[in-house]
Amino acid sequence: MISCRIHAHGNERILAACDREILGMTFTGDGVRIKVSEIFYGGETLPEEAFVERTKSVTIMNLVGNRVVGIAVREGMVSEQSVMVIGEVMHAQTVVL
């Protein structure tokens, strides 16, 4: 399952999504640290199909987790070259054009 929350900022709709099981965890690697906070990423818990639908209504995506980033790559929303690995978890940010 995927945890996601949509944040509105002006005309932007930001989708923060993560693999549900890493919510609340912190990952560190290569001098970079990411905290998968409940405040930013916590919200609805969705199956894969609903997550893919939700991505169609946003302008920016911030994704953390091997499953959620893998889905975004597979669906053509994120380029493999833009994926970072922090500790053992994948992270990607994208602007939807």
CORHUVEN-V397080 format. One line per field, one symbol per residue. ss: DSSP state (H for helix, E for strand, L for the rest). psi: psi as a letter, one per 20 degrees, with the letter a starting at -180 (. if undefined). burial: 1 if it has 24 or more other C-alpha atoms within 12 Angstrom, else 0. A space follows every 10 residues. Layout:
ss=???
psi=???
burial=???
This chain:
ss=LEEEEEEEEL LEEEEEEEEH HHLLLEEEEL LEEEELLHHH HLLEEELHHH HHHHHHHLLE EEEELHHHHH HHHHLLLLLH HHLEEELLEE EEEEELL
psi=qppqppppnc iqopooqrph ijpirpqqql jqpppmqhgg hqcqpqrggh ggghiijrhq poppqhgghg ghghijhpph ijpqpodjqq pqqqpp.
burial=1111111000 0001111111 0110001000 0001111001 1101000100 1101100111 1111111111 1110001100 0011100011 1111000
